[in-house]
Amino acid sequence: MITVKRLAKTPLPSIPLQLMAEAVLGPDYELSVVICGDKLSRQLNRAWRGKDKPANVLSFPLAKRLGEIFINARRVKLEAEKLQQTTRARYRHLFIHGLLHLKGLNHGSRMDKQEQQLLVQWRNEKYYHRTRHRHSGDSRSRR
């Protein structure tokens, strides 16, 4: 289950967070996603990583099936402009990155490969609809 808390005033684009999290972490993972700004991101980055600057995404595993992801809305906007992406694409990329850290992966070729595979998989809008339809059909067939 995912809970989303928006501390930043910018809108969160429509992204299938629950489906993405289940695909990476499994259906029993409890995830909190916080959309924050530079101030909180910088405080957390300084406290936990010793880096005195705002991060774009931070992941915190809290227990075996419990974690938090903080996504910095300001960094998303700035990076999207710099990379000539939509903010939706940048949120999606950072969310996937955070999920992989919660899965236990660290920066490197293995994480990069999985990240790229997931980005390609979730970039396709048709995939969202196929996945949603299949899941809703599955739940109806169990009744």
Secondary structure by P-SEA (a helix, b strand, c coil): cbbbbbcccccccccaaaaaaaacccccbbbbbbbccaaaaaaaaaacccccccccbbbbbcccccbbbbbcaaaaaaaaaaacccaaaaaaaaaaaaaaaaacccccaaaaaaaaaaaaaaccaaaaaaaaaaaaaaaaaac
